[in-house]
Amino acid sequence: METLKQEALRVISKLPESANIDDIMYELYVVDKVKKGREAAVRGESIDIEELKREMQSW
């Protein structure tokens, strides 16, 4: 399993040379949110599609 630092370096290394700090920060943010979402799903803290649809109707 790769460390957080290794994961960050892997993500950053895939960006183009023209990437700026905002691009880097966005990519790391997305990686963090996906990781946290997967961990929440493993813990059973996710909702099913029907519940999501009901929730979205209130927006």
CHARMM internal coordinates of N, CA and C (Angstrom, degrees):
IC EDIT
DIST 1 N 1 CA 1.4652
DIST 1 CA 1 C 1.5318
ANGL 1 N 1 CA 1 C 108.37
DIST 1 C 2 N 1.3307
ANGL 1 CA 1 C 2 N 114.89
DIHE 1 N 1 CA 1 C 2 N 132.29
DIST 2 N 2 CA 1.4571
ANGL 1 C 2 N 2 CA 117.16
DIHE 1 CA 1 C 2 N 2 CA -177.03
DIST 2 CA 2 C 1.5279
ANGL 2 N 2 CA 2 C 110.96
DIHE 1 C 2 N 2 CA 2 C -80.99
DIST 2 C 3 N 1.3127
ANGL 2 CA 2 C 3 N 114.85
DIHE 2 N 2 CA 2 C 3 N 148.22
DIST 3 N 3 CA 1.4579
ANGL 2 C 3 N 3 CA 120.44
DIHE 2 CA 2 C 3 N 3 CA 179.01
DIST 3 CA 3 C 1.5269
ANGL 3 N 3 CA 3 C 109.54
DIHE 2 C 3 N 3 CA 3 C -74.82
DIST 3 C 4 N 1.2997
ANGL 3 CA 3 C 4 N 115.99
DIHE 3 N 3 CA 3 C 4 N 166.94
DIST 4 N 4 CA 1.4576
ANGL 3 C 4 N 4 CA 121.11
DIHE 3 CA 3 C 4 N 4 CA 178.23
DIST 4 CA 4 C 1.5308
ANGL 4 N 4 CA 4 C 110.40
DIHE 3 C 4 N 4 CA 4 C -58.48
DIST 4 C 5 N 1.3057
ANGL 4 CA 4 C 5 N 116.43
DIHE 4 N 4 CA 4 C 5 N -42.98
DIST 5 N 5 CA 1.4635
ANGL 4 C 5 N 5 CA 121.11
DIHE 4 CA 4 C 5 N 5 CA 179.83
DIST 5 CA 5 C 1.5291
ANGL 5 N 5 CA 5 C 110.33
DIHE 4 C 5 N 5 CA 5 C -62.85
DIST 5 C 6 N 1.3232
ANGL 5 CA 5 C 6 N 117.35
DIHE 5 N 5 CA 5 C 6 N -43.96
DIST 6 N 6 CA 1.4642
ANGL 5 C 6 N 6 CA 121.03
DIHE 5 CA 5 C 6 N 6 CA 179.23
DIST 6 CA 6 C 1.5294
ANGL 6 N 6 CA 6 C 110.66
DIHE 5 C 6 N 6 CA 6 C -62.51
DIST 6 C 7 N 1.3232
ANGL 6 CA 6 C 7 N 115.76
DIHE 6 N 6 CA 6 C 7 N -41.99
DIST 7 N 7 CA 1.4566
ANGL 6 C 7 N 7 CA 120.20
DIHE 6 CA 6 C 7 N 7 CA 179.07
DIST 7 CA 7 C 1.5250
ANGL 7 N 7 CA 7 C 110.72
DIHE 6 C 7 N 7 CA 7 C -63.04
DIST 7 C 8 N 1.3274
ANGL 7 CA 7 C 8 N 117.05
DIHE 7 N 7 CA 7 C 8 N -44.11
DIST 8 N 8 CA 1.4645
ANGL 7 C 8 N 8 CA 121.45
DIHE 7 CA 7 C 8 N 8 CA 179.02
DIST 8 CA 8 C 1.5292
ANGL 8 N 8 CA 8 C 110.47
DIHE 7 C 8 N 8 CA 8 C -61.71
DIST 8 C 9 N 1.3085
ANGL 8 CA 8 C 9 N 117.18
DIHE 8 N 8 CA 8 C 9 N -44.74
DIST 9 N 9 CA 1.4607
ANGL 8 C 9 N 9 CA 120.49
DIHE 8 CA 8 C 9 N 9 CA 179.22
DIST 9 CA 9 C 1.5210
ANGL 9 N 9 CA 9 C 111.67
DIHE 8 C 9 N 9 CA 9 C -63.71
DIST 9 C 10 N 1.3357
ANGL 9 CA 9 C 10 N 117.06
DIHE 9 N 9 CA 9 C 10 N -38.62
DIST 10 N 10 CA 1.4586
ANGL 9 C 10 N 10 CA 121.29
DIHE 9 CA 9 C 10 N 10 CA 178.72
DIST 10 CA 10 C 1.5277
ANGL 10 N 10 CA 10 C 110.13
DIHE 9 C 10 N 10 CA 10 C -63.16
DIST 10 C 11 N 1.3224
ANGL 10 CA 10 C 11 N 116.59
DIHE 10 N 10 CA 10 C 11 N -45.69
DIST 11 N 11 CA 1.4609
ANGL 10 C 11 N 11 CA 121.33
DIHE 10 CA 10 C 11 N 11 CA -179.38
DIST 11 CA 11 C 1.5305
ANGL 11 N 11 CA 11 C 110.35
DIHE 10 C 11 N 11 CA 11 C -64.03
DIST 11 C 12 N 1.3107
ANGL 11 CA 11 C 12 N 116.02
DIHE 11 N 11 CA 11 C 12 N -46.77
DIST 12 N 12 CA 1.4646
ANGL 11 C 12 N 12 CA 120.47
DIHE 11 CA 11 C 12 N 12 CA -178.54
DIST 12 CA 12 C 1.5255
ANGL 12 N 12 CA 12 C 110.69
DIHE 11 C 12 N 12 CA 12 C -63.80
DIST 12 C 13 N 1.3248
ANGL 12 CA 12 C 13 N 117.00
DIHE 12 N 12 CA 12 C 13 N -38.82
DIST 13 N 13 CA 1.4705
ANGL 12 C 13 N 13 CA 119.68
DIHE 12 CA 12 C 13 N 13 CA -177.71
DIST 13 CA 13 C 1.5240
ANGL 13 N 13 CA 13 C 112.54
DIHE 12 C 13 N 13 CA 13 C -65.76
DIST 13 C 14 N 1.3247
ANGL 13 CA 13 C 14 N 118.08
DIHE 13 N 13 CA 13 C 14 N -20.52
DIST 14 N 14 CA 1.4673
ANGL 13 C 14 N 14 CA 121.75
DIHE 13 CA 13 C 14 N 14 CA 179.05
DIST 14 CA 14 C 1.5273
ANGL 14 N 14 CA 14 C 112.49
DIHE 13 C 14 N 14 CA 14 C -83.30
DIST 14 C 15 N 1.3146
ANGL 14 CA 14 C 15 N 117.23
DIHE 14 N 14 CA 14 C 15 N -12.85
DIST 15 N 15 CA 1.4596
ANGL 14 C 15 N 15 CA 120.49
DIHE 14 CA 14 C 15 N 15 CA -179.78
DIST 15 CA 15 C 1.5291
ANGL 15 N 15 CA 15 C 110.03
DIHE 14 C 15 N 15 CA 15 C -76.00
DIST 15 C 16 N 1.3195
ANGL 15 CA 15 C 16 N 116.94
DIHE 15 N 15 CA 15 C 16 N 153.37
DIST 16 N 16 CA 1.4658
ANGL 15 C 16 N 16 CA 119.47
DIHE 15 CA 15 C 16 N 16 CA 177.54
DIST 16 CA 16 C 1.5267
ANGL 16 N 16 CA 16 C 110.80
DIHE 15 C 16 N 16 CA 16 C -67.44
DIST 16 C 17 N 1.3177
ANGL 16 CA 16 C 17 N 115.69
DIHE 16 N 16 CA 16 C 17 N 158.31
DIST 17 N 17 CA 1.4670
ANGL 16 C 17 N 17 CA 120.39
DIHE 16 CA 16 C 17 N 17 CA 179.58
DIST 17 CA 17 C 1.5254
ANGL 17 N 17 CA 17 C 112.02
DIHE 16 C 17 N 17 CA 17 C -60.38
DIST 17 C 18 N 1.3150
ANGL 17 CA 17 C 18 N 116.48
DIHE 17 N 17 CA 17 C 18 N -24.04
DIST 18 N 18 CA 1.4652
ANGL 17 C 18 N 18 CA 121.03
DIHE 17 CA 17 C 18 N 18 CA -179.09
DIST 18 CA 18 C 1.5281
ANGL 18 N 18 CA 18 C 113.13
DIHE 17 C 18 N 18 CA 18 C -81.69
DIST 18 C 19 N 1.3308
ANGL 18 CA 18 C 19 N 117.76
DIHE 18 N 18 CA 18 C 19 N -0.50
DIST 19 N 19 CA 1.4740
ANGL 18 C 19 N 19 CA 120.91
DIHE 18 CA 18 C 19 N 19 CA -178.25
DIST 19 CA 19 C 1.5218
ANGL 19 N 19 CA 19 C 110.04
DIHE 18 C 19 N 19 CA 19 C -60.77
DIST 19 C 20 N 1.3225
ANGL 19 CA 19 C 20 N 114.87
DIHE 19 N 19 CA 19 C 20 N 140.16
DIST 20 N 20 CA 1.4647
ANGL 19 C 20 N 20 CA 119.25
DIHE 19 CA 19 C 20 N 20 CA 176.99
DIST 20 CA 20 C 1.5314
ANGL 20 N 20 CA 20 C 109.38
DIHE 19 C 20 N 20 CA 20 C -104.92
DIST 20 C 21 N 1.3057
ANGL 20 CA 20 C 21 N 116.63
DIHE 20 N 20 CA 20 C 21 N -178.96
DIST 21 N 21 CA 1.4709
ANGL 20 C 21 N 21 CA 120.96
DIHE 20 CA 20 C 21 N 21 CA -175.65
DIST 21 CA 21 C 1.5293
ANGL 21 N 21 CA 21 C 110.75
DIHE 20 C 21 N 21 CA 21 C -62.74
DIST 21 C 22 N 1.3275
ANGL 21 CA 21 C 22 N 117.57
DIHE 21 N 21 CA 21 C 22 N -34.79
DIST 22 N 22 CA 1.4696
ANGL 21 C 22 N 22 CA 119.79
DIHE 21 CA 21 C 22 N 22 CA 178.70
DIST 22 CA 22 C 1.5295
ANGL 22 N 22 CA 22 C 110.84
DIHE 21 C 22 N 22 CA 22 C -65.53
DIST 22 C 23 N 1.3192
ANGL 22 CA 22 C 23 N 117.29
DIHE 22 N 22 CA 22 C 23 N -39.56
DIST 23 N 23 CA 1.4679
ANGL 22 C 23 N 23 CA 121.18
DIHE 22 CA 22 C 23 N 23 CA 177.40
DIST 23 CA 23 C 1.5234
ANGL 23 N 23 CA 23 C 110.41
DIHE 22 C 23 N 23 CA 23 C -61.84
DIST 23 C 24 N 1.3193
ANGL 23 CA 23 C 24 N 115.96
DIHE 23 N 23 CA 23 C 24 N -45.09
DIST 24 N 24 CA 1.4657
ANGL 23 C 24 N 24 CA 121.29
DIHE 23 CA 23 C 24 N 24 CA -179.57
DIST 24 CA 24 C 1.5187
ANGL 24 N 24 CA 24 C 110.59
DIHE 23 C 24 N 24 CA 24 C -63.19
DIST 24 C 25 N 1.3288
ANGL 24 CA 24 C 25 N 116.08
DIHE 24 N 24 CA 24 C 25 N -47.50
DIST 25 N 25 CA 1.4598
ANGL 24 C 25 N 25 CA 120.17
DIHE 24 CA 24 C 25 N 25 CA -178.98
DIST 25 CA 25 C 1.5228
ANGL 25 N 25 CA 25 C 111.29
DIHE 24 C 25 N 25 CA 25 C -62.79
DIST 25 C 26 N 1.3372
ANGL 25 CA 25 C 26 N 117.35
DIHE 25 N 25 CA 25 C 26 N -38.89
DIST 26 N 26 CA 1.4655
ANGL 25 C 26 N 26 CA 120.75
DIHE 25 CA 25 C 26 N 26 CA 179.15
DIST 26 CA 26 C 1.5233
ANGL 26 N 26 CA 26 C 110.91
DIHE 25 C 26 N 26 CA 26 C -63.55
DIST 26 C 27 N 1.3187
ANGL 26 CA 26 C 27 N 117.09
DIHE 26 N 26 CA 26 C 27 N -46.86
DIST 27 N 27 CA 1.4618
ANGL 26 C 27 N 27 CA 120.79
DIHE 26 CA 26 C 27 N 27 CA -179.71
DIST 27 CA 27 C 1.5284
ANGL 27 N 27 CA 27 C 111.23
DIHE 26 C 27 N 27 CA 27 C -60.93
DIST 27 C 28 N 1.3152
ANGL 27 CA 27 C 28 N 117.15
DIHE 27 N 27 CA 27 C 28 N -42.79
DIST 28 N 28 CA 1.4677
ANGL 27 C 28 N 28 CA 120.53
DIHE 27 CA 27 C 28 N 28 CA 179.01
DIST 28 CA 28 C 1.5277
ANGL 28 N 28 CA 28 C 110.67
DIHE 27 C 28 N 28 CA 28 C -66.92
DIST 28 C 29 N 1.3223
ANGL 28 CA 28 C 29 N 117.40
DIHE 28 N 28 CA 28 C 29 N -36.85
DIST 29 N 29 CA 1.4609
ANGL 28 C 29 N 29 CA 122.20
DIHE 28 CA 28 C 29 N 29 CA 176.85
DIST 29 CA 29 C 1.5242
ANGL 29 N 29 CA 29 C 110.11
DIHE 28 C 29 N 29 CA 29 C -61.13
DIST 29 C 30 N 1.3319
ANGL 29 CA 29 C 30 N 116.94
DIHE 29 N 29 CA 29 C 30 N -46.90
DIST 30 N 30 CA 1.4625
ANGL 29 C 30 N 30 CA 121.32
DIHE 29 CA 29 C 30 N 30 CA -179.45
DIST 30 CA 30 C 1.5213
ANGL 30 N 30 CA 30 C 110.62
DIHE 29 C 30 N 30 CA 30 C -61.94
DIST 30 C 31 N 1.3337
ANGL 30 CA 30 C 31 N 116.92
DIHE 30 N 30 CA 30 C 31 N -44.90
DIST 31 N 31 CA 1.4680
ANGL 30 C 31 N 31 CA 120.91
DIHE 30 CA 30 C 31 N 31 CA 178.79
DIST 31 CA 31 C 1.5243
ANGL 31 N 31 CA 31 C 109.79
DIHE 30 C 31 N 31 CA 31 C -58.61
DIST 31 C 32 N 1.3218
ANGL 31 CA 31 C 32 N 116.99
DIHE 31 N 31 CA 31 C 32 N -43.55
DIST 32 N 32 CA 1.4631
ANGL 31 C 32 N 32 CA 121.34
DIHE 31 CA 31 C 32 N 32 CA -179.42
DIST 32 CA 32 C 1.5279
ANGL 32 N 32 CA 32 C 111.13
DIHE 31 C 32 N 32 CA 32 C -63.37
DIST 32 C 33 N 1.3218
ANGL 32 CA 32 C 33 N 117.21
DIHE 32 N 32 CA 32 C 33 N -44.96
DIST 33 N 33 CA 1.4641
ANGL 32 C 33 N 33 CA 120.38
DIHE 32 CA 32 C 33 N 33 CA -178.46
DIST 33 CA 33 C 1.5220
ANGL 33 N 33 CA 33 C 111.96
DIHE 32 C 33 N 33 CA 33 C -66.50
DIST 33 C 34 N 1.3268
ANGL 33 CA 33 C 34 N 117.13
DIHE 33 N 33 CA 33 C 34 N -39.20
DIST 34 N 34 CA 1.4659
ANGL 33 C 34 N 34 CA 120.23
DIHE 33 CA 33 C 34 N 34 CA 178.05
DIST 34 CA 34 C 1.5234
ANGL 34 N 34 CA 34 C 109.87
DIHE 33 C 34 N 34 CA 34 C -64.76
DIST 34 C 35 N 1.3259
ANGL 34 CA 34 C 35 N 116.10
DIHE 34 N 34 CA 34 C 35 N -43.61
DIST 35 N 35 CA 1.4711
ANGL 34 C 35 N 35 CA 120.55
DIHE 34 CA 34 C 35 N 35 CA 179.69
DIST 35 CA 35 C 1.5293
ANGL 35 N 35 CA 35 C 110.37
DIHE 34 C 35 N 35 CA 35 C -61.27
DIST 35 C 36 N 1.3206
ANGL 35 CA 35 C 36 N 117.00
DIHE 35 N 35 CA 35 C 36 N -45.59
DIST 36 N 36 CA 1.4665
ANGL 35 C 36 N 36 CA 120.71
DIHE 35 CA 35 C 36 N 36 CA -179.94
DIST 36 CA 36 C 1.5263
ANGL 36 N 36 CA 36 C 111.15
DIHE 35 C 36 N 36 CA 36 C -65.64
DIST 36 C 37 N 1.3302
ANGL 36 CA 36 C 37 N 117.09
DIHE 36 N 36 CA 36 C 37 N -36.53
DIST 37 N 37 CA 1.4559
ANGL 36 C 37 N 37 CA 120.58
DIHE 36 CA 36 C 37 N 37 CA 177.74
DIST 37 CA 37 C 1.5188
ANGL 37 N 37 CA 37 C 112.18
DIHE 36 C 37 N 37 CA 37 C -65.06
DIST 37 C 38 N 1.3246
ANGL 37 CA 37 C 38 N 116.01
DIHE 37 N 37 CA 37 C 38 N -42.29
DIST 38 N 38 CA 1.4659
ANGL 37 C 38 N 38 CA 119.70
DIHE 37 CA 37 C 38 N 38 CA 178.07
DIST 38 CA 38 C 1.5260
ANGL 38 N 38 CA 38 C 110.95
DIHE 37 C 38 N 38 CA 38 C -64.39
DIST 38 C 39 N 1.3245
ANGL 38 CA 38 C 39 N 116.48
DIHE 38 N 38 CA 38 C 39 N -41.43
DIST 39 N 39 CA 1.4664
ANGL 38 C 39 N 39 CA 120.09
DIHE 38 CA 38 C 39 N 39 CA 178.77
DIST 39 CA 39 C 1.5242
ANGL 39 N 39 CA 39 C 110.42
DIHE 38 C 39 N 39 CA 39 C -63.46
DIST 39 C 40 N 1.3295
ANGL 39 CA 39 C 40 N 117.76
DIHE 39 N 39 CA 39 C 40 N -40.22
DIST 40 N 40 CA 1.4617
ANGL 39 C 40 N 40 CA 121.52
DIHE 39 CA 39 C 40 N 40 CA 178.69
DIST 40 CA 40 C 1.5291
ANGL 40 N 40 CA 40 C 110.45
DIHE 39 C 40 N 40 CA 40 C -64.43
DIST 40 C 41 N 1.3194
ANGL 40 CA 40 C 41 N 117.01
DIHE 40 N 40 CA 40 C 41 N -39.32
DIST 41 N 41 CA 1.4621
ANGL 40 C 41 N 41 CA 120.61
DIHE 40 CA 40 C 41 N 41 CA 178.83
DIST 41 CA 41 C 1.5206
ANGL 41 N 41 CA 41 C 110.93
DIHE 40 C 41 N 41 CA 41 C -64.22
DIST 41 C 42 N 1.3122
ANGL 41 CA 41 C 42 N 116.89
DIHE 41 N 41 CA 41 C 42 N -40.47
DIST 42 N 42 CA 1.4689
ANGL 41 C 42 N 42 CA 121.05
DIHE 41 CA 41 C 42 N 42 CA 178.31
DIST 42 CA 42 C 1.5257
ANGL 42 N 42 CA 42 C 110.06
DIHE 41 C 42 N 42 CA 42 C -62.29
DIST 42 C 43 N 1.3338
ANGL 42 CA 42 C 43 N 116.32
DIHE 42 N 42 CA 42 C 43 N -36.44
DIST 43 N 43 CA 1.4653
ANGL 42 C 43 N 43 CA 120.65
DIHE 42 CA 42 C 43 N 43 CA 179.57
DIST 43 CA 43 C 1.5270
ANGL 43 N 43 CA 43 C 112.12
DIHE 42 C 43 N 43 CA 43 C -79.42
DIST 43 C 44 N 1.3244
ANGL 43 CA 43 C 44 N 116.83
DIHE 43 N 43 CA 43 C 44 N -1.71
DIST 44 N 44 CA 1.4570
ANGL 43 C 44 N 44 CA 120.32
DIHE 43 CA 43 C 44 N 44 CA 179.88
DIST 44 CA 44 C 1.5116
ANGL 44 N 44 CA 44 C 113.45
DIHE 43 C 44 N 44 CA 44 C 80.29
DIST 44 C 45 N 1.2995
ANGL 44 CA 44 C 45 N 117.47
DIHE 44 N 44 CA 44 C 45 N 22.12
DIST 45 N 45 CA 1.4616
ANGL 44 C 45 N 45 CA 122.12
DIHE 44 CA 44 C 45 N 45 CA -177.08
DIST 45 CA 45 C 1.5289
ANGL 45 N 45 CA 45 C 112.45
DIHE 44 C 45 N 45 CA 45 C -98.56
DIST 45 C 46 N 1.3037
ANGL 45 CA 45 C 46 N 116.96
DIHE 45 N 45 CA 45 C 46 N 25.37
DIST 46 N 46 CA 1.4623
ANGL 45 C 46 N 46 CA 120.23
DIHE 45 CA 45 C 46 N 46 CA 178.87
DIST 46 CA 46 C 1.5273
ANGL 46 N 46 CA 46 C 109.17
DIHE 45 C 46 N 46 CA 46 C -104.99
DIST 46 C 47 N 1.3328
ANGL 46 CA 46 C 47 N 115.47
DIHE 46 N 46 CA 46 C 47 N 168.89
DIST 47 N 47 CA 1.4575
ANGL 46 C 47 N 47 CA 119.94
DIHE 46 CA 46 C 47 N 47 CA 177.94
DIST 47 CA 47 C 1.5233
ANGL 47 N 47 CA 47 C 108.85
DIHE 46 C 47 N 47 CA 47 C -117.34
DIST 47 C 48 N 1.3239
ANGL 47 CA 47 C 48 N 116.38
DIHE 47 N 47 CA 47 C 48 N 155.71
DIST 48 N 48 CA 1.4600
ANGL 47 C 48 N 48 CA 118.67
DIHE 47 CA 47 C 48 N 48 CA 179.65
DIST 48 CA 48 C 1.5236
ANGL 48 N 48 CA 48 C 109.89
DIHE 47 C 48 N 48 CA 48 C -83.23
DIST 48 C 49 N 1.3218
ANGL 48 CA 48 C 49 N 115.93
DIHE 48 N 48 CA 48 C 49 N 169.38
DIST 49 N 49 CA 1.4599
ANGL 48 C 49 N 49 CA 121.87
DIHE 48 CA 48 C 49 N 49 CA -174.11
DIST 49 CA 49 C 1.5259
ANGL 49 N 49 CA 49 C 112.69
DIHE 48 C 49 N 49 CA 49 C -61.60
DIST 49 C 50 N 1.3186
ANGL 49 CA 49 C 50 N 117.87
DIHE 49 N 49 CA 49 C 50 N -36.70
DIST 50 N 50 CA 1.4681
ANGL 49 C 50 N 50 CA 120.18
DIHE 49 CA 49 C 50 N 50 CA 179.74
DIST 50 CA 50 C 1.5213
ANGL 50 N 50 CA 50 C 111.29
DIHE 49 C 50 N 50 CA 50 C -65.81
DIST 50 C 51 N 1.3210
ANGL 50 CA 50 C 51 N 116.64
DIHE 50 N 50 CA 50 C 51 N -41.04
DIST 51 N 51 CA 1.4659
ANGL 50 C 51 N 51 CA 120.35
DIHE 50 CA 50 C 51 N 51 CA 177.88
DIST 51 CA 51 C 1.5277
ANGL 51 N 51 CA 51 C 109.90
DIHE 50 C 51 N 51 CA 51 C -65.10
DIST 51 C 52 N 1.3102
ANGL 51 CA 51 C 52 N 116.66
DIHE 51 N 51 CA 51 C 52 N -38.95
DIST 52 N 52 CA 1.4592
ANGL 51 C 52 N 52 CA 121.04
DIHE 51 CA 51 C 52 N 52 CA 177.87
DIST 52 CA 52 C 1.5229
ANGL 52 N 52 CA 52 C 111.10
DIHE 51 C 52 N 52 CA 52 C -62.94
DIST 52 C 53 N 1.3283
ANGL 52 CA 52 C 53 N 117.09
DIHE 52 N 52 CA 52 C 53 N -42.84
DIST 53 N 53 CA 1.4627
ANGL 52 C 53 N 53 CA 120.83
DIHE 52 CA 52 C 53 N 53 CA 178.36
DIST 53 CA 53 C 1.5216
ANGL 53 N 53 CA 53 C 111.11
DIHE 52 C 53 N 53 CA 53 C -60.93
DIST 53 C 54 N 1.3401
ANGL 53 CA 53 C 54 N 117.12
DIHE 53 N 53 CA 53 C 54 N -43.69
DIST 54 N 54 CA 1.4697
ANGL 53 C 54 N 54 CA 120.79
DIHE 53 CA 53 C 54 N 54 CA 178.18
DIST 54 CA 54 C 1.5288
ANGL 54 N 54 CA 54 C 110.53
DIHE 53 C 54 N 54 CA 54 C -61.92
DIST 54 C 55 N 1.3020
ANGL 54 CA 54 C 55 N 115.91
DIHE 54 N 54 CA 54 C 55 N -41.96
DIST 55 N 55 CA 1.4609
ANGL 54 C 55 N 55 CA 120.62
DIHE 54 CA 54 C 55 N 55 CA -179.80
DIST 55 CA 55 C 1.5249
ANGL 55 N 55 CA 55 C 110.92
DIHE 54 C 55 N 55 CA 55 C -64.50
DIST 55 C 56 N 1.3160
ANGL 55 CA 55 C 56 N 116.39
DIHE 55 N 55 CA 55 C 56 N -40.62
DIST 56 N 56 CA 1.4590
ANGL 55 C 56 N 56 CA 120.60
DIHE 55 CA 55 C 56 N 56 CA -178.65
DIST 56 CA 56 C 1.5259
ANGL 56 N 56 CA 56 C 112.34
DIHE 55 C 56 N 56 CA 56 C -68.01
DIST 56 C 57 N 1.3076
ANGL 56 CA 56 C 57 N 117.85
DIHE 56 N 56 CA 56 C 57 N -29.26
DIST 57 N 57 CA 1.4573
ANGL 56 C 57 N 57 CA 120.93
DIHE 56 CA 56 C 57 N 57 CA 178.58
DIST 57 CA 57 C 1.5309
ANGL 57 N 57 CA 57 C 111.73
DIHE 56 C 57 N 57 CA 57 C -64.04
DIST 57 C 58 N 1.3092
ANGL 57 CA 57 C 58 N 117.05
DIHE 57 N 57 CA 57 C 58 N -25.70
DIST 58 N 58 CA 1.4670
ANGL 57 C 58 N 58 CA 120.54
DIHE 57 CA 57 C 58 N 58 CA -179.25
DIST 58 CA 58 C 1.5307
ANGL 58 N 58 CA 58 C 112.31
DIHE 57 C 58 N 58 CA 58 C -81.11
DIST 58 C 59 N 1.3274
ANGL 58 CA 58 C 59 N 116.76
DIHE 58 N 58 CA 58 C 59 N -7.63
DIST 59 N 59 CA 1.4648
ANGL 58 C 59 N 59 CA 119.50
DIHE 58 CA 58 C 59 N 59 CA 179.66
DIST 59 CA 59 C 1.4601
ANGL 59 N 59 CA 59 C 108.22
DIHE 58 C 59 N 59 CA 59 C -75.11
END
COOR INIT
IC SEED 1 N 1 CA 1 C
IC BUILD
